[in-house]
Amino acid sequence: MAAVLGDSPLTSEAVITDVRDLLSHGEEALAFDAMCSWIYEDALPITRQYHARLVALATEMGTPTSVQRLNELLVD
C-alpha cells in the first residue's frame, strides 16, 4: 500500500498525510479507499499500469468498489 501511495498522482500533502496516518494505525483498507477517492475527486490522470496495480490491490484487500470509476481517468 505504501508503494502505491508513493507512486500515486496525489499532490496534496494534507491528503497524503491523512492516508499515511490511516496506514500507521493499521487501517489499510480505509487508507486505500481514501486514496482512490481523492484520485477520483481530483480527476487525477493515471496510467493503465498504475490502474492495474490499484485493481490488484483492491482485489487483494477485498475492496473492489474502491477502484470502480478510476478507469475514467486513464491516460495512454
Buried (B, 14 or more C-beta within 10 A) or exposed (E): BEEBBEBBBBEEEEBBEBBBEBBEEEBBBBBBBBBBBBBBEEEBEBBEEBBEBBBEBBEEBEBEEBBEEBEEBEEE
